[in-house]
Amino acid sequence: MIEDRDDDSPSEVELKLTGDPAALKALREAGALTGTSGRLVTHRLESVYYDTPDHRLHRRKLAFRVRRKGRRFIQTLKDEGDGMLRRGEWEAPVASLDPDLDALPAPEPRHRVGLMFPGELNPVFASRIRRSSRVLKRSDGNGHEDEIEIAFDDGIVVADDRSEPVAELELELLHGSPKALYDLALELTDLVPLKFETRSKSARGYALAGAAPEWRKAVPLVLDRAATGADVLEAIVRNCMSHWLANEAAALDGSEPEGVHQMRVGLRRLRSALSLLAKAIPAEQLSWLQGETRWIAGSLGPARDWDVFLASLLPPVAAARPDDSSLPALRSAAEAMRASAYDHVNAAIATPRYTRFVLSLGAWLEGEGWRDGATGKAAKWQAKSVVELADHVLGRQHRKVLKLGDDFARLPTEQRHRVRIALKKLRYAAEFFRGLYPKRRALRYGTALAGLQDSIGHLNDVAVAARLMDELNAELPAGADPALLARGAGTVIGWHEHGVTTLEPRLVADWDAFAATRPFWHQGG
């Protein structure tokens, strides 16, 4: 479906699922879907993807291809979209498989591509796909009709001498509600095992060409001052889900630790939002959302912890003690533990439970599921104005942090950990809502908050190091020397415990600076 986005750029609304070729073939031939189905039409699609030698278009988050379909040639420019359903898409007919930049419609796609000299575009990879598609029309019983193209793709993506098979199902919305895509996808996953696919064919091609999946930070959230609590809930959950899914491919690839980290941050932001806005969500829905996000985030936690240990906790100790033979042995054992943790990440994302939650959450967003059963308190919170809601949420969390951190210099370590967790939630809340308030005041508060959070984070370093060393002792890798690892573990933990003691005056000073900083929202919220 080509629809108009807020920026007036055309976009397609599409969902991808991958699965075993045999299962997809059975699904294609089953005819078990409800609705009026058109006849199955099969085409062979040959596509060539172009970019500059330095992959300039890819860095600009664009994919540029020319596709042969029968006797026709279609040139298409796509952006990466919202990471869920929507991608910007600009099409134009051309004479052959060679690209023609002059055929791009003006001005948006030409601006996206930027200055391009003759001969700069070269083939980077190609795909050869056998596509069998049909159109499904369905009615919800209330006079609303959805029209979806179901396309079964079987083929290959090729870059030089490397290739990857393609066996996927594309659901493209031609007319109706995006929720219909998620609903149909859920029906299909009940019939055969399928996985929600975040990677496009172009993403797979670039990976084959040597470009590892990129990690993404969260897109800054911009809230409309005329929004209601219900609008805020949708915007924040959508932003967090987009952030998490945009990093799934990088997390699965595992070559860059930021992939798992950013995917986990997206989920933590979502979990914090669910807690901060809990009163606006019907109780049964809240329980489901919190349970599933806790499970996914927990599946990513060990991989992130071992990444931090190997990148941040072990190196300063090893640099200071180059002759300590226990530390290389500890690194080798930790790398084995990290590899096992990444296997767990891949296994969790491959489960039917993960795909079902992604699809169900998408349907909940597109169908505004939070309105179902929203009576009493939930309905009242959903009706609040955005500023009223922000004042309340920020004020409540700020007061909670101050209460937990009262007499901070005398607090035991366990209580300081509770302060750290509450601070993290406050920081996410500040990031969600800061655009509603004067920029300078929000920046001053955010700087004080971030400084304190960084300082108190060293407490967590010691706790993580101690826990990981216990896990390593309980699950010794094959061939590891227990005594040597125990010595290395003690050295690392002792080093960081000493660091916490050294940093204590700075930590207390950062707390005092934060506690004295004036909140940027309206007081009394």
KENUKOL-264260 format. One record per atom (N, C-alpha, C): residue in one letter; x, z, y. Coordinates in steps of 0.2 Angstrom, whole numbers, plus 2048, in hexadecimal, padded with zeros to 3 digits. Atoms other than C-alpha are relative to their C-alpha. Example, Ala and Ser with C-alpha at 12.3 -4.5 7.8 and 13.67 -1.06 7.14 Angstrom:
BEGIN
A8048007FA;A83E8277EA;A804800806;S7FC7FF7FA;S8448247FB;S7FC803805;
***
This chain:
BEGIN
M8048007FA;M800800800;M804800806;I7FC8007FA;I8077FB811;I7FB804805;E8047FD7FC;E80080881D;E804802807;D7FD7FF7FA;D80480D82F;D802808800;R7FD7F97FF;R80F81D832;R7FF802807;D8017FD7F9;D80F828841;D8057FC805;D7FB8047FC;D81E81D847;D7FE7F9801;D802807800;D81480D845;D8047FC7FC;S7FD804804;S81F807838;S7FC7FF7F9;P804800806;P817800828;P8048047FA;S7FD7FC806;S81A80A818;S7FC7FE7FA;E803800806;E816809806;E7FF8077FD;V8017F9802;V80E8187FD;V8007FF7F8;E7FE802807;E8158187EB;E8038067FD;L7FD7FB804;L8198247DD;L8037FD7FA;K7FD803806;K8258217CF;K8018057FA;L7FF7FC806;L8268287BD;L8047FC7FB;T7FC803805;T8338257B0;T7FE8037F9;G8027FD807;G83182779D;G8047FB7FB;D7FD804806;D83782078C;D7FC7F9800;P803807800;P83480D78B;P7FA8007FB;A805801805;A82A80F77B;A7F9804803;A8067FC7FE;A81E81C783;A7FD7FC806;L8038047FA;L81C811793;L7FC7FA7FD;K803806803;K818802788;K7F98027FD;A8067FE803;A80B80C77E;A7FB802806;L8047FE7FA;L80481278F;L7FD7FA803;R8028077FE;R803800795;R7FB7FD7FC;E805804805;E7F97FA786;E7FA8057FE;A8057FB803;A7EE80A784;A7FA7FE803;G8068017FD;G7E1806791;G7FC806801;A8037FA801;A7DD818791;A7FE803807;L8017FD7FA;L7DB81B7A4;L7F87FF802;T8078017FE;T7CA81E7AC;T8007FC807;G8018047FA;G7C48127BA;G8007F87FE;T801807802;T7C27FF7BB;T8077FD801;S7FA803800;S7D27F67B6;S8007F9800;G7FF807800;G7D87E57BA;G8047FD7FB;R7FC803806;R7E17D97AE;R807801801;L7F97FF800;L7F37DC7AA;L8037FA802;V7FD8067FD;V7FE7D07B4;V8088017FF;T7F97FF801;T8117CE7AF;T8047FB804;H7FB8057FD;H81F7C77BA;H8078027FF;R7F97FF801;R8317C67B9;R803801808;L7FD7FF7F9;L83A7CD7C9;L807801800;E7F88007FF;E84C7CA7CE;E801802807;S7FF7FD7F9;S8527D47DD;S808801801;V7F97FF7FE;V8637D47E5;V800804807;Y8007FB7FA;Y8677E27F1;Y8077FF804;Y7FA8027FB;Y8737DF800;Y802806804;D7FD7FB7FC;D87E7EA80A;D8077FE803;T7F98017FE;T88E7EA814;T8058037FB;P7FB7FD805;P89E7EE80B;P801807801;D8007F97FF;D89E7FF813;D7F98047FF;H8067FD802;H88C80280D;H7FC803806;R8037FE7FA;R88680381F;R7F8801800;L8087FF801;L87380181B;L7FF8067FC;H8017FA804;H87480E80D;H801806804;R7FE7FA7FB;R87C81A81A;R7FA801805;R8068007FB;R86D816825;R7F98027FC;K8067FE804;K86181B817;K7FC7FA7FF;L803806800;L85C809815;L8027FC7F9;A7FF804805;A85A7FD806;A7FE7F9802;F8028077FE;F85A7EA809;F8017FB7FA;R800804806;R8557DE7FB;R7FD7F9801;V803806801;V8507CC7F7;V7FD8007F9;R803800807;R8447CA7E8;R7FD7F97FF;R804806802;R83F7BB7DF;R7FA8027FB;K8067FF804;K82E7BB7D8;K7FC7FA7FF;G802807801;G8297AB7D0;G8047FB804;R7FD8047FB;R82D79E7DD;R801802807;R8007FD7FA;R82C7AA7EB;R806804801;F7FB7FC7FE;F83A7B37F4;F7FE805805;I8027FB7FB;I8367C37FD;I806805802;Q7FB7FB7FD;Q8427CD808;Q7FD806802;T8037FA7FE;T83F7DF80A;T805805802;L7FC7FB7FE;L8467ED814;L7FC8077FF;K8037FA801;K8427FF80F;K804806802;D7FD7FA7FF;D846810815;D7FF8057FB;E8017FB805;E84782080B;E7FA804800;G8067FD800;G837827811;G800807800;D8017F8800;D83183980F;D8028037FA;G7FE7FD806;G83883B7FE;G7FB8027FB;M8067FF805;M82783C7F6;M7FC7FA7FF;L804806801;L81B82D7F8;L8027FB804;R8008057FB;R81E824808;R8077FE802;R7FA8037FE;R82C81880C;R7FE7FA805;G8018067FB;G82D80C81B;G8027FA7FC;E7FE806803;E82D7FA815;E7FE7FA804;W8018067FC;W82F7EA81E;W8017F97FC;E7FF806804;E82C7D9815;E8007FA804;A8008067FD;A82F7C7819;A8027FB7FB;P7FE806805;P82F7B680F;P8077FD802;V7FA8037FF;V8407AE80E;V8017FA7FB;A7FF807803;A84779D807;A8038017F9;S7FC7FF806;S8527A47F9;S8028077FF;L7FE7FA801;L85A7B37F2;L806803805;D7FB7FE7FA;D8667B3801;D7FC804805;P8047FD7FA;P8617BF80F;P8007FD806;D8018037F9;D85B7BA820;D7FE805805;L8027FB7FB;L85C7C782D;L7FC7FE805;D8058037FB;D8537BC839;D7F98017FE;A8077FF803;A8447BE82E;A7FD807801;L8027FA7FF;L8437D0831;L7FB801806;P8047FF7FA;P8347D583C;P803804806;A7FD7FC7FB;A8397DC84D;A7FA805803;P7F97FE7FF;P83C7E8854;P8038067FB;E7FE7FB804;E83C7F7848;E8057FF7FB;P7FB801805;P8457F0839;P8077FE802;R7F98027FD;R8527E7843;R804806803;H7FC7FA7FD;H8567F784C;H8038047FB;R7FD7FC805;R85880083C;R8067FD7FD;V7FA804803;V8647F3835;V806801805;G7FB8007FB;G86E7F3845;G8047F9801;L7FC8067FF;L87B7E684A;L8037FE7F9;M7FD803807;M8807DB83B;M8037FA802;F7FD8077FF;F88D7CD83C;F7FF7FC7FA;P801805806;P88B7BD832;P8058017FA;G7FB7FF806;G8927BF820;G8018077FE;E7FE7F9801;E8927D2821;E7FC8027F9;L8047FE806;L8847D4814;L8027FC7F9;N7FE802806;N8897D2802;N7FC8037FA;P8037FD806;P8817D57F1;P8038067FE;V7FD7FA803;V8847E77EB;V7FE8017F9;F8027FF807;F8797E87DC;F7F97FB7FF;A806804801;A86A7DF7D4;A7FB8037FB;S8047FE806;S85B7E37C9;S7FC7FA7FD;R804805804;R8527D97BC;R7FA8037FD;I8067FC803;I8407DF7B8;I7FB7FC7FE;R806803803;R8327DA7AD;R7FA805802;R8057FC7FD;R8237E17B7;R7F97FE7FD;S807801802;S8117E37AF;S7FC804804;S8047FB7FC;S8047E97BB;S7F97FE800;R807801800;R7F27EB7BD;R7FD804806;V8037FC7FA;V7E77F27CB;V7FA8047FD;L8057FC802;L7DC8017C7;L7FC803806;K8047FE7FA;K7CD8057D2;K7FC8077FD;R8047FA802;R7C58177D1;R7FC803805;S8057FD7FC;S7B78207D9;S8008087FF;D8007F9801;D7B78337DC;D7F9803800;G8077FE801;G7A48337DB;G7FD802807;N8037FE7F9;N7A28377EE;N8007FA804;G8008067FC;G7A38257F3;G8077FE803;H7F98027FF;H7B68247F5;H8037FD7FB;E7FD804805;E7BF8177EC;E8077FF801;D7F9801800;D7D18167E8;D8027FA7FC;E7FD806804;E7DB8077E3;E8078007FF;I7F97FE801;I7EC8097DB;I8027FA7FB;E7FC804804;E7F87FC7D4;E8048047FB;I7FC7FD805;I8008027C4;I8057FA7FD;A7FB805802;A8107F97C0;A8058037FB;F7FC7FE805;F81A7FB7B0;F8077FC801;D7FA8047FE;D82C7F67B4;D8058017FA;D7FB800805;D8397F27A6;D8057FB801;G7FA8057FE;G84A7EB7A9;G806804801;I7F97FE7FF;I85B7EF7B0;I802800807;V7FC8007F9;V8657F37C0;V8077FF7FE;V7F9802802;V8767EB7C0;V805801806;A7FB8017FB;A8857EE7CB;A8077FF7FD;D7FA802803;D8957E57C6;D7FF8007F9;D8007FF808;D8997EA7B4;D7FC8067FE;R8047FA802;R88D7F97B5;R7F97FF800;S807801800;S87B7FA7B1;S7FC8067FE;E8057FA802;E86C8067AE;E7FA7FD7FF;P807803802;P85C8027A5;P7FB803805;V8057FE7FD;V84C8047AE;V7FA8007FC;A806800803;A83C80A7A6;A7FC805804;E8037FC7FB;E8308107B3;E7F97FE801;L8078027FE;L81E8107B9;L7FF802807;E8018007F9;E81A80D7CB;E7F8800801;L8077FF7FE;L8098137D2;L8007FF808;E8008017F9;E80680B7E3;E7F9800803;L8077FF7FD;L7F780F7EE;L7FF7FA804;L8028067FC;L7EE7FF7F4;L7FB802805;H8067FD7FC;H7DF8097FB;H7FE8067FE;G8037FA802;G7D981A7FC;G805806802;S7FC7FA7FE;S7E182C7FC;S8068007FC;P7FA7FF804;P7F382F7F7;P7FF8057FA;K8017FB806;K7EC83E7EC;K7FF7FC7FA;A801803806;A7E68317E0;A8067FE7FC;L7FA802803;L7F882C7DC;L8028067FC;Y7FE7FA804;Y7FC83E7D7;Y7FB8017FA;D8057FF805;D7EB8407CD;D8017FB7FA;L7FE805805;L7EF8307C4;L8068027FC;A7F97FE803;A8018357C0;A7FF8067FB;L8017FA804;L7FB8467B9;L7FC7FE7FA;E803803805;E7EF83C7AE;E8047FD7FB;L7FB804804;L7FD8317A8;L8058057FC;T7FC7FB803;T8088407A4;T7FD8047FA;D8037FD805;D7FB847799;D8007FC7FA;L801805806;L7FB83778E;L8077FF7FD;V7F9801802;V80E83578D;V805804804;P7FB7FD7FC;P81E83E792;P8037FC806;L7FD8047FA;L8238387A4;L803805805;K7FD7FB7FB;K82E83F7B2;K7FF7FD807;F8018027F9;F82B83E7C4;F8077FD803;E7FA8037FE;E8398327CB;E801800808;T7FF8007F9;T8408357DC;T8057FA802;R7FB8057FE;R84D8277DB;R7FD7F9800;S802807800;S8498157E0;S8057FC7FC;K7FB805803;K8518067D8;K8067FF804;S7FA8017FB;S85C8047E7;S8058077FF;A7FC7FA801;A8628177E5;A8047FF7F9;R7FD801806;R8668137D3;R8067FB800;G7FB8057FF;G86F8037D8;G806803804;Y7FA7FD7FC;Y87A80C7E5;Y8048057FC;A7FD7FC805;A87E8197D8;A8057FC7FB;L7FB804805;L88580C7CC;L8057FD804;A7FB8037FC;A88E8047DB;A805805802;G7FC7FB7FE;G8978157DD;G7FE805805;A8027FB7FB;A88D81E7EA;A7FC8057FD;A8047FA803;A88882F7E4;A7FA802804;P8067FE7FD;P8778357E8;P802805806;E7FF7FC7FA;E87783D7FA;E7FC806800;W8047FA7FF;W87184F7FD;W7FD7FF807;R8038007FA;R86685280C;R7FE807802;K8037FA7FD;K862860818;K7F97FF802;A8078007FE;A85186481D;A7FF7FC806;V8028037FA;V84985982A;V7FD805805;P8037FB7FC;P845863839;P7F9800801;L807800800;L83386883A;L7FD800807;V8038007F9;V829864849;V7F88017FF;L8077FF801;L81886C84A;L7FC7FF806;D8048017FB;D80A867855;D7FD806803;R8027FA7FD;R805874861;R7F8801800;A8087FF801;A7F287085E;A7FF8017F9;A8027FF808;A7F487384B;A7FD8067FF;T8037FA802;T7EB880842;T8048037FA;G7FD7FD806;G7F188B834;G8007FC7FA;A800805806;A7EC87F827;A8047FA801;D7FC8067FF;D7F587182F;D808802800;V7F97FD801;V80587C830;V8028017F9;L7FE800807;L80488081E;L8027FA7FD;E7FF807803;E80386E819;E8077FD803;A7FA8037FD;A811869825;A8068037FD;I7FA7FC802;I81D87781F;I8017FE7F9;V7FF801808;V81A87480C;V8027F97FF;R7FE807801;R81B86180E;R8087FF802;N7F98017FE;N82C863817;N8048037FB;C7FC7FD805;C83386F80A;C8007FC7FA;M800803806;M82D8657FC;M8047F9800;S7FC8067FE;S835855804;S8078027FF;H7F97FE800;H84585F806;H8038017F9;W7FE7FE807;W8468657F4;W8007F97FC;L800807804;L8418537EC;L8067FC803;A7FA8057FD;A84E84A7F8;A8068027FD;N7F97FE803;N85C8547EF;N8008007F9;E8007FF808;E8568537DD;E8057FB7FD;A7FB805803;A8618437D9;A807803801;A7F97FE7FF;A87084B7E1;A8018067FB;A7FF7FA804;A86D85B7D7;A8017FE7F9;L7FF803807;L86B8517C7;L8077FD7FF;D7FA803800;D87B8487CB;D8068057FF;G7FB7FA801;G8858587CD;G8077FF803;S7F98017FE;S8948507D5;S801803807;E7FF7FD7FA;E8918587E6;E7FB807800;P8047FA801;P88C86B7E6;P7FA801805;E8057FF7FB;E8818697F6;E7F97FD7FD;G807803803;G87485F7EB;G7FC8067FD;V8047FA803;V86F86F7E1;V7FF805806;H8017FB7FB;H87187A7F0;H7FA7FE805;Q8058027FC;Q86686F7FB;Q7F98007FD;M806800803;M85986D7EE;M7FD8077FF;R8027F9800;R8598807EC;R7FE803806;V8027FE7FA;V8588837FE;V7F97FD802;G8078037FF;G8498777FF;G7FB8057FC;L8047FC803;L8418827F2;L7FF807802;R8007FA7FD;R8468927FA;R7FC800806;R8048017FA;R83E88C80A;R7F98007FF;L807801802;L82E888801;L7FE8077FE;R8027FA802;R82E8997F9;R7FF805805;S8007FB7FA;S8318A2809;S7F97FE804;A8068027FD;A823897811;A7FA8037FD;L8067FE804;L81789C803;L7FF808801;S8007F87FF;S81B8AF806;S7FE801808;L8027FF7F9;L81A8AD819;L7F97FE802;L8078027FE;L8098A4819;L7FC8027FA;A8047FF806;A8028AC809;A7F9802802;K8067FF7FF;K7F38B2812;K7FB7FA801;A8038067FE;A7EE8A0816;A7FE7FC7F9;I801804806;I7EE89B803;I7FC8047FB;P8047FC805;P7E18A07F6;P8048037FB;A7FB7FB805;A7E88AD7EA;A8027FC7FA;E7FE804806;E7E78A27DA;E8057FB801;Q7FB8057FE;Q7F08947E3;Q807802801;L7FA7FD7FE;L7FD89F7EA;L8048027FA;S7FD7FE806;S8018A67D9;S8037FB7FC;W7FD806804;W8038957D1;W8067FD804;L7FB8037FC;L80E88F7E0;L8068047FF;Q7FA7FC800;Q81989E7E0;Q8038007F9;G7FD800806;G81B89E7CD;G8047FA7FE;E7FD806802;E82088C7CB;E8077FF804;T7FA8017FC;T82C88C7DA;T8068057FE;R7FB7FB802;R83489C7D4;R8047FE7FA;W7FD803806;W8378947C3;W8057FA801;I7FC8067FF;I83F8847CA;I806803804;A7FA7FD7FC;A84A88E7D7;A8058047FB;G7FC7FC804;G8508997C9;G8047FC7FB;S7FC805804;S85588A7BE;S8067FD804;L7FB8027FC;L8608857CC;L805805802;G7FB7FA7FE;G8688967D0;G8068007FD;P7F97FF803;P8768977C3;P8047FB802;A7FB8057FE;A87D8867C8;A802801807;R7FE7FE7F9;R87D88B7DA;R805805800;D7FC7FB800;D88589B7D6;D8077FF7FE;W7F9802803;W8938947CC;W8047FB805;D7FD8057FA;D8968867DA;D803805805;V7FD7FC7FA;V8988947E7;V8068047FD;F7FB7FC803;F8A389E7DB;F8077FB800;L7FA804801;L8AF88F7D8;L8027FD807;A7FE8037FA;A8AE8887EA;A802805805;S7FF7FC7FB;S8AE8987F4;S8038077FE;L7FD7FA802;L8B28A87EB;L8068007FC;L7FA800804;L8C08A47DF;L8067FD804;P7FA8037FD;P8CB8987EA;P804805805;P7FC7FC7FC;P8D08A57F7;P8048057FC;V7FC7FB804;V8D58B17EA;V8067FC7FC;A7FB804804;A8DF8A37E0;A8057FE805;A7FB8027FB;A8E789E7F0;A805806802;A7FC7FA7FE;A8ED8B07F4;A8048027FA;R7FD7FD806;R8F38B37E2;R8027FA7FC;P7FE806804;P8FB8A27DC;P8038017F9;D7FC7FF806;D9058AA7CE;D7FB8047FB;D8047FC805;D8F68B37C6;D7FD7FB7FB;S802805805;S8F38AA7B6;S7F98017FD;S8077FF802;S8E28B27B3;S7FB7FC804;L8058047FB;L8DA8A87C2;L7FF7F97FD;P801807802;P8DD8967BB;P7FC8017F9;A8047FF806;A8D689D7AA;A7F8801802;L8077FE7FD;L8C78A47B4;L7FC7FA803;R8038077FD;R8C48937BD;R7FE7FC7FA;S802804806;S8C488A7AC;S7FA8027FD;A8067FD803;A8B78967A5;A7FA7FF804;A8058017FB;A8AD8957B5;A7FD7F9800;E802807800;E8AD8827B5;E7FB7FE7F9;A804801806;A8A68827A3;A7F9803801;M8077FD7FF;M89888E7A8;M7FC7FC805;R8048047FB;R8948837B7;R7FD7FA7FD;A802806803;A8938747AC;A7F98027FC;S8067FD803;S88687E7A1;S7FA801804;A8067FF7FB;A87C8837B0;A7FD7F9802;Y8038067FD;Y87B8717B6;Y7FC7FC7FA;D804802806;D87586C7A4;D7F9803801;H8077FC7FF;H8678797A7;H7FC7FD806;V8038037FA;V8638717B8;V7FC7F97FE;N802806802;N8618607B0;N7FA8017FB;A8057FF805;A8578677A1;A7F9802804;A8067FE7FD;A84B8707AD;A7FC7FA804;I8038057FC;I8488617B8;I7FD7FB7FB;A803805805;A8448567A8;A7FA8037FD;T8057FD804;T8378627A2;T7F97FD803;P8078027FE;P82485D7A2;P7FE805806;R8037FB7FB;R82186D7AC;R8027FF807;Y7FD8017FA;Y82C8687BA;Y7FC7FA803;T8038057FD;T8248577BC;T7F8801801;R8077FE7FF;R81285E7BA;R800804807;F8007FC7FA;F81686A7C8;F8017FC806;V7FF8047FA;V81D85D7D4;V7FA7FC801;L8068047FF;L80E8527D1;L7FA804802;S8067FC7FE;S8018607D2;S801803808;L7FE7FE7F9;L80A8667E3;L7FE7FB804;G8018067FC;G8098557E9;G7F87FF801;A808800800;A7F68547E5;A7FD805804;W8037FA7FC;W7F38657ED;W8017FE807;L7FE8017F9;L7FC85F7FD;L7FB7FA803;E8048067FE;E7F384E7FE;E7F8801800;G8077FE801;G7E28567F9;G7FE806804;E8017FA7FC;E7E4865805;E7FD8057FC;G8037FB805;G7E18707F6;G800807803;W8007F97FE;W7E4880800;W7F9801803;R8067FF7FD;R7D387D808;R7FB8027FA;D8047FE805;D7CB87F7F7;D8008077FE;G8007F8802;G7C58917F4;G802804806;A7FE7FC7FA;A7CB896806;A7FA803803;T8057FC7FC;T7BF8A380B;T803806803;G7FE7FA7FD;G7C08B3815;G807800803;K7FA8007FD;K7D28B7819;K8047FA800;A7FC807801;A7DA8A6813;A7FD7FC805;A8038047FB;A7CD89D81E;A802802807;K7FF7FD7F9;K7D08A882D;K8087FE802;W7F98017FF;W7E38A582B;W8017F8801;Q7FF807800;Q7E1892829;Q7FD7FE807;A8038027FA;A7D7891839;A804803806;K7FC7FE7FA;K7E489A844;K8037FA803;S7FC8057FD;S7ED890851;S8078017FE;V7F9800802;V7FF88C84E;V804805803;V7FC7FB7FD;V80689785B;V7FE8077FE;E8027F9803;E7FB8A6856;E8038017F9;L7FD7FF807;L8018A3844;L807802801;A7F9800800;A8138A1849;A802807803;D7FE7F97FD;D8138B1854;D7FF8057FB;H8027FB805;H80B8BB846;H8068007FB;V7FB800806;V8178B5838;V807802802;L7F97FE7FD;L8278B6843;L800808801;G8007F97FE;G8228C784A;G8008057FA;R8007FC806;R81E8CE839;R8068017FC;Q7F9801804;Q82E8C8830;Q806804804;H7FB7FD7FC;H8398CE83F;H7FF807800;R8017F9800;R8318DF83F;R8028037F9;K7FE7FE806;K8348E082C;K8088007FF;V7F9800800;V8468DC82E;V803806803;L7FE7FA7FC;L8498E983B;L7FE8077FD;K8027FA803;K8408F6831;K8058017FA;L7FC800806;L84A8F2821;L808802802;G7FA7FF7FE;G85A8F282B;G802806805;D8007FA7FB;D857902835;D8068047FE;D7F97FD801;D86890C837;D8047FC7FB;F7FC805805;F8718FD82F;F8068037FE;A7F97FE801;A882905830;A8008057FA;R8007FB806;R87D912823;R7FC7FE7FA;L804803805;L872907818;L8057FF7F9;P7FC802806;P878906805;P7FF7F97FF;T800808801;T87C8F57FE;T7FA7FD7FD;E806803803;E86C8F37F4;E7FB7FF806;Q8048017FA;Q8628F6805;Q8027FA804;R7FE8067FC;R86D8E980E;R7FE7FA7FC;H802806804;H8698DC800;H7F97FF802;R8078017FF;R8568DF804;R8007FD808;V7FF8037F9;V85B8DC817;V8027F9800;R7FE807801;R8648CC812;R7FA7FB7FE;I806804802;I8558C5809;I7FB7FF805;A8058017FB;A8498C9817;A8037FC806;L7FD8047FA;L8558C1824;L7FF7F97FE;K801807802;K8558B181A;K7F97FD801;K8078027FF;K8428B081A;K7FF800807;L8018007F8;L8428B482D;L8047FA803;R7FD8067FD;R84F8A6830;R7FC7FA7FE;Y804806801;Y844899827;Y7FA800804;A8068007FB;A83589F831;A8027FE807;A7FD8027F9;A83F89D841;A8017F9800;E7FF807800;E84488C83C;E7F97FC7FF;F806803801;F832887837;F7FC800807;F8047FF7FA;F82B88D848;F8037FF807;R7FD8007FA;R83888C855;R7FF7FA805;G8028067FC;G83387B85C;G7FA802805;L8067FE7FC;L823884863;L802804806;Y7FE7FB7FB;Y82D88F86F;Y8067FD804;P7FB8027FC;P83A88D87D;P8078007FC;K7FA802804;K84A885876;K806805800;R7FA7FB7FF;R85789187E;R7FF8077FC;R8017F9803;R84F8A1878;R8007FF7F8;A800801808;A84C89A866;A8087FF7FE;L7F9801802;L85F895866;L804806800;R7FC7F9800;R8658A686B;R7FE8047FA;Y8027FC806;Y85B8AF85E;Y8027FD7FA;G7FD803806;G8608A2851;G8078017FF;T7F97FF800;T8728A4855;T8028077FD;A7FF7F9802;A8718B7853;A7FE8017F9;L8037FF807;L8678B6843;L8057FD7FB;A7FB804805;A8738A983B;A8078047FF;G7FA7FC800;G8828B4840;G8008067FB;L8017FA805;L87B8C3837;L7FF7FE7F9;Q802802807;Q8758B9828;Q8077FE7FD;D7F9802803;D8878B2826;D8048067FE;S7FC7FA801;S88F8C3827;S7FD8047FA;I8037FC806;I8838CC81B;I8007FC7FA;G7FF804806;G8858BD80F;G8068027FC;H7FA7FE804;H8968C480A;H7FE8067FB;L8027FB804;L88D8D3802;L7FD7FC7F9;N803803805;N8848C67F7;N8067FD7FC;D7FB803804;D8958BE7F2;D8038057FB;V7FD7FB805;V89B8CE7EA;V7FB8017FA;A8057FF805;A88A8D07E1;A8007FA7FB;V800806804;V88B8BE7DB;V8068007FB;A7FA800804;A89D8BF7D5;A8008057FA;A8007FB806;A89A8CF7CB;A7FB7FE7FB;R805802805;R88A8C87C3;R8037FA7FC;L7FD805804;L8938B87BE;L8058027FB;M7FA7FE804;M8A28C17B7;M7FD8037FA;D8037FD806;D8968CB7AC;D7FD7FB7FB;E802805804;E88E8BB7A6;E8057FC7FD;L7FB803803;L89E8B37A3;L8038047FA;N7FE7FC806;N8A38C2798;N7FC8007FA;A805800806;A8938C178E;A8007F97FD;E800807803;E8958AE78B;E8067FD801;L7F9803800;L8A78AB789;L8017F97FE;P7FF807802;P8AB898789;P8058007FA;A7FC800805;A8B4893779;A807800802;G7F88007FF;G8C7897778;G802804806;A7FE7FB7FB;A8C68A3787;A8038067FE;D7FC7FA801;D8D18B2788;D7FC806803;P8047FB7FD;P8C58C178B;P804805805;A7FC7FC7FC;A8D38CC792;A8027FD806;L7FD8037FA;L8DA8BF79E;L7FA7FF804;L8068017FC;L8C88BB7A4;L7FE806804;A8027FA7FD;A8C48CD7A7;A805802806;R7FC7FF7FB;R8D48CF7B1;R7FF7FC806;G8028047FA;G8D08C07BC;G7FA802803;A8077FE7FD;A8BE8C67BE;A801806804;G7FF7FA7FC;G8C48D77C4;G8047FE806;T7FC8027FA;T8D08CF7D0;T7FB7FD805;V8058037FB;V8C28C47D8;V7FC805803;I8057FB7FE;I8B68D27D9;I803805805;G7FD7FB7FB;G8C28DE7E1;G8027FD806;W7FE8037FA;W8C88D17ED;W7FA800805;H8068017FC;H8B68CE7F4;H7FD807802;E8027FA7FE;E8B28E07F4;E804803806;H7FB7FE7FA;H8C18E47FF;H7FE7FC806;G8028047FA;G8BB8D580A;G7FA803804;V8067FD7FE;V8AA8DD80C;V801806805;T7FE7FA7FC;T8B28EE812;T8037FE806;T7FD8037FA;T8BD8E481E;T7FB7FE805;L8058037FB;L8AE8DB826;L7FB805802;E8067FB7FE;E8A38EB828;E7FF800807;P8027FF7F9;P8A68ED83A;P7FD7FA803;R8038067FD;R8A28DB83E;R7F98007FE;L807800802;L8928DC833;L7FC805804;V8047FB7FC;V88C8EC83C;V7FF7FD807;A8008037F9;A8908E384D;A7FB7FA800;D805805801;D8868D4847;D7F9802800;W8077FE800;W8778DE843;W7FE803806;D8027FE7F9;D8778E7854;D7FF7FA804;A8028067FC;A8788D685C;A7F97FD7FF;F807802801;F8698D0853;F7FB804802;A8057FC7FE;A85F8DF855;A7FF800807;A8018007F8;A8628DE868;A7FD7F9803;T8028067FD;T85D8CC869;T7F97FF801;R8088017FE;R84C8C8871;R7FD7FB7FC;P804805803;P8408BF866;P7FE7FA804;F8018067FB;F83C8AD86C;F7F87FF7FF;W807801800;W8298AE867;W7FC805804;H8047FB7FC;H81B8B7870;H7FF8077FC;Q8007FA803;Q81C8C986D;Q7F88037FF;G8077FE802;G80D8D2865;G7FD7FC7FA;G803805805;G80B8C4858;G8008037F9;
***
